[in-house]
Amino acid sequence: MARSRKVTVSTDAQGHTAGWAETDLAPVIAPEPDPSAAAFFDVDNTMMQGASIYWFARGLAARNYFTTTDLARFAWQQLRFRVLAREHTGDMSLAKEAALAFVEGWRVDDVERLAEEIFDELMAPRIWAGTHRLAQRHLDAGQRVWLVSAAPVEIGRVIATRLGLTGAIGTVAEVLDGAYTGRLVGDLMHGPAKAEAVTQLAAVEGLDLTRCAAYSDSANDLPLLSAVGRAVAVNPDGTLLRQARQHGWEIRDFRTGRRAVKIAVPSTAAAGLVAGAVTAGLALQRRRRAS
C-alpha cells in the first residue's frame, strides 16, 4: 500500500538531526493514555531475529534485484564490519557512504511496498513473540511504543505498522520529488545517535524520559539504555549482559539453546553495508535489463 511520506525531522541545539515516522494505526479499544511515558525498542535481535535490513536484502534477492552471491558477500562484510566498527569508530563513515548509494533513484512508495511484502514473507515469522508481548504491555498501559533502528525510517515504519506500534525512529534519507537522492539527512541511527533522537522526540512529544523504557540486545545501545528510567536487556550480547548485571537492569532472553545463538546475521553498525551489496546487485540488474 503506497502512502505519502510522513517523516518528521528535528535538529537540536547541538546540530544533531533525527527523524521519526508515526503509523496510521489507532487501537480498537483505546486505553487511558499515559502521555508522558513511552517505550523504545531496538529492532535487530531485540524485536526480530537477525537484522531487518538483511531480511529486506533477502527479499530483494528473491525478486532478482541481485544475486545470492551478492547476499553472501554482504553477510560476510557485515560480520567483518561489526568487528571493525568496535575497534575503529571512524569507520562509521564507510557505512554512511554505503548507505548513500543504497536508495539513490528509488521511489519511496516502491521501497515501502517492497518492505510490506518482505515483512510478511520473511520478517513476520522472525518476530520474537516475547518481545512483542513486552511492547503490547506498554500499549495496554496507554503508552506509546517506538522502534529505534539504523534501518531506513520507512522500513521501520512498515515494521511498526505491522506490529501495531506507534511509530519508528530510523535513518533518514533525503527525498526529492518522491525519490531518494542518495544523500542522508543527518547520520546513521546508531549508537549515541539513538539516544540523541529519543531525547529530541521526548522534547517534541512531551515525554518524561525518567518514566520511559528502552529495550536492546546490544552494547552499542548503552547510550539509549542509559537515557531512560528503565533499561531492559533483551537477548543481550556478552558486553551488554555484563553491563546489565552491573547496573541491575532487567534481563529478558527469548532465545533457545544453551548458548542462545543468534539467528541470521548479527545486528551491526554497518546497516549501510547492505547498501553496498544491494547497490551492486541493482546495478547488475539494470545492466542485464539494458542488454
C-alpha positions in Angstrom: 0.0 0.0 0.0 1.6 3.3 -1.1 1.5 6.2 1.4 2.7 9.7 1.4 5.9 10.2 3.3 5.3 11.5 6.8 8.7 11.8 8.3 9.4 14.4 11.0 12.9 15.7 11.0 14.3 17.5 14.1 17.6 19.2 14.8 18.6 20.1 18.3 20.8 22.9 19.6 23.9 20.8 19.1 23.1 20.2 15.5 22.0 16.5 15.9 19.4 15.5 13.3 16.9 12.8 13.9 13.8 11.6 12.1 10.8 9.6 13.0 7.6 8.4 11.4 4.3 7.6 13.1 2.0 4.8 11.9 -1.6 5.4 10.8 -3.0 2.9 13.3 -5.5 3.6 16.1 -6.3 0.9 18.7 -9.7 -0.7 18.5 -10.2 0.0 22.2 -8.0 2.9 23.3 -6.7 2.6 26.9 -6.5 5.6 29.2 -3.5 7.5 27.7 -0.3 7.9 29.6 1.1 10.9 27.7 4.5 11.3 29.5 5.7 7.7 29.2 6.8 5.6 26.2 8.9 2.6 25.3 11.7 2.4 22.8 12.6 -1.0 21.2 15.7 -1.7 19.1 14.8 -3.9 16.2 17.6 -6.2 15.2 17.9 -9.2 17.5 15.7 -7.4 20.0 12.3 -7.3 18.3 13.3 -9.6 15.4 15.7 -12.5 14.9 18.6 -11.1 12.8 18.9 -7.8 11.0 15.8 -6.3 9.4 17.9 -4.8 6.6 19.4 -8.2 5.9 15.9 -9.8 5.5 15.0 -6.9 3.3 18.0 -7.7 1.1 17.0 -11.4 1.1 13.6 -10.4 -0.2 15.1 -8.3 -2.9 17.4 -11.2 -3.9 14.3 -13.4 -4.2 12.9 -10.9 -6.5 16.0 -11.0 -8.7 17.2 -7.5 -7.8 20.6 -9.0 -7.1 22.2 -12.5 -6.7 22.6 -14.8 -3.8 26.4 -14.4 -4.2 25.9 -10.7 -3.5 23.9 -11.6 -0.4 26.6 -13.9 0.9 29.2 -11.3 0.3 27.1 -8.8 2.3 26.7 -11.2 5.2 30.5 -11.6 5.4 31.1 -7.9 5.1 28.5 -7.1 7.8 30.1 -9.5 10.2 33.6 -8.1 9.4 32.4 -4.6 9.8 30.9 -5.3 13.2 34.4 -6.1 14.5 36.0 -3.1 12.7 33.3 -0.7 13.9 34.1 -1.6 17.5 37.8 -1.1 17.1 37.8 1.9 14.8 34.9 4.2 15.4 36.0 6.3 12.4 34.9 3.5 10.1 31.3 4.6 10.6 31.9 6.9 7.6 32.3 3.8 5.4 28.8 2.6 6.5 27.4 6.1 5.8 28.9 6.2 2.3 27.5 2.8 1.5 24.1 3.8 2.8 24.1 6.8 0.5 24.3 4.5 -2.6 21.5 2.1 -1.5 18.3 4.0 -2.3 19.5 6.6 -4.9 16.8 6.9 -7.5 14.3 4.6 -5.8 10.8 5.8 -5.3 9.7 6.0 -1.7 6.4 4.3 -2.5 8.3 1.4 -4.1 10.5 0.9 -1.0 7.5 0.9 1.3 5.6 -1.6 -0.9 8.6 -3.9 -1.1 9.1 -3.6 2.7 5.5 -4.6 3.3 5.7 -7.6 1.1 9.1 -8.7 2.5 7.9 -8.2 6.1 5.0 -10.5 5.6 7.2 -13.2 3.9 10.4 -13.1 5.8 10.3 -10.9 8.9 7.0 -11.7 10.5 8.0 -15.3 11.3 11.1 -14.0 13.0 9.5 -11.5 15.4 10.3 -12.5 19.0 6.8 -13.2 20.4 8.1 -12.4 23.9 9.5 -9.0 22.9 6.2 -8.2 21.1 4.3 -9.0 24.2 6.5 -6.6 26.2 5.7 -3.9 23.7 2.0 -4.7 23.9 2.1 -4.3 27.7 3.2 -0.7 27.2 0.4 -0.1 24.6 -2.2 -1.6 27.0 -0.9 0.9 29.7 -1.7 3.7 27.3 1.9 4.4 26.5 3.4 5.0 23.0 5.9 2.4 21.6 8.5 3.3 19.1 11.0 1.2 17.2 14.5 2.6 17.0 16.7 1.2 14.2 19.6 2.0 11.9 17.4 0.8 9.0 15.7 3.5 6.8 12.8 5.1 8.7 10.4 4.0 6.0 11.2 0.3 6.6 11.0 0.9 10.4 7.5 2.4 9.9 6.4 -0.6 7.9 7.5 -2.9 10.7 5.9 -0.7 13.4 2.6 -0.7 11.4 2.6 -4.4 11.0 3.2 -4.9 14.8 0.6 -2.3 15.8 3.1 0.1 17.3 3.2 3.9 17.4 6.0 4.6 15.0 9.7 4.3 14.2 12.8 6.2 14.6 15.4 5.4 11.9 17.9 6.6 9.4 16.5 9.4 7.2 17.3 9.6 3.5 16.8 12.8 1.6 13.8 12.7 -0.8 13.2 14.9 -3.8 10.0 14.6 -5.9 9.2 11.3 -4.2 12.5 9.7 -4.9 15.6 9.2 -2.8 18.6 11.4 -3.8 21.3 9.1 -2.3 22.1 11.6 0.5 21.3 11.2 4.2 19.6 13.7 6.4 21.9 13.6 9.5 23.7 10.4 10.4 23.0 6.7 10.6 20.7 5.9 13.5 23.3 4.0 15.5 24.9 4.2 19.0 24.7 7.7 20.5 22.5 8.9 17.7 19.7 6.7 19.0 19.9 8.4 22.4 20.0 11.8 20.8 17.0 11.0 18.6 15.0 9.7 21.6 15.8 12.8 23.6 14.6 15.0 20.7 11.4 13.0 20.3 10.8 13.3 24.0 11.1 17.1 23.9 8.7 17.3 20.9 6.2 14.8 22.3 6.3 15.9 26.0 7.8 12.6 27.3 9.4 12.3 30.7 12.5 10.1 29.9 12.7 9.0 33.6 9.3 7.3 33.0 10.3 5.8 29.7 11.8 2.3 29.0 14.3 1.1 26.4 14.9 -2.4 25.2 18.0 -3.6 23.3 20.3 -6.6 22.7 23.5 -4.7 22.0 26.1 -2.9 24.0 26.1 -0.4 21.1 22.8 0.9 22.6 24.2 1.6 26.0 23.7 5.4 25.4 20.0 4.7 24.6 19.5 2.4 27.6 21.2 4.9 29.9 19.0 7.8 28.7 15.7 6.4 30.1 14.5 5.5 33.5 14.1 1.8 32.9 16.6 -0.2 30.8 15.9 -3.8 29.7 18.5 -6.1 28.1 16.7 -8.4 25.6 18.7 -11.3 24.2 21.8 -9.5 25.2 25.3 -9.8 23.8 28.1 -10.6 26.3 29.1 -7.0 26.9 25.5 -5.8 27.5 24.8 -8.8 29.7 27.7 -7.7 32.0 26.6 -4.1 32.0 23.0 -5.1 32.7 24.1 -7.1 35.7 26.4 -4.3 36.9 23.6 -1.7 36.7 20.9 -4.0 38.0 18.9 -3.8 34.7 16.2 -6.3 33.9 17.3 -9.1 31.5 15.0 -10.9 29.2 16.2 -13.7 26.9 13.8 -15.3 24.4 16.4 -17.3 22.6 16.6 -21.1 22.9 19.6 -23.4 23.3 22.4 -23.4 25.8 24.4 -20.7 24.1 21.4 -18.8 22.8 23.0 -18.5 19.4 21.6 -15.5 17.4 19.8 -16.3 14.2 20.9 -14.9 10.8 23.5 -12.2 10.5 24.2 -10.1 13.6 22.9 -6.6 14.2 25.6 -4.1 13.4 26.6 -0.5 13.0 27.0 -1.5 9.3 23.4 -1.1 8.3 24.8 0.7 5.3 26.9 -2.3 4.2 23.8 -4.0 2.9 23.6 -1.0 0.7 26.8 -1.9 -0.9 25.6 -5.4 -1.8 22.2 -4.2 -2.8 23.6 -1.4 -4.9 25.9 -3.7 -6.7 23.1 -6.1 -7.4 20.8 -3.3 -8.6 23.5 -2.0 -10.9 23.9 -5.6 -12.3 20.2 -5.9 -12.7 19.9 -2.7 -14.6 22.8 -3.7 -16.9 21.0 -7.0 -17.6 17.8 -5.3 -18.4 19.5 -2.8 -20.6 21.4 -5.5 -22.6 
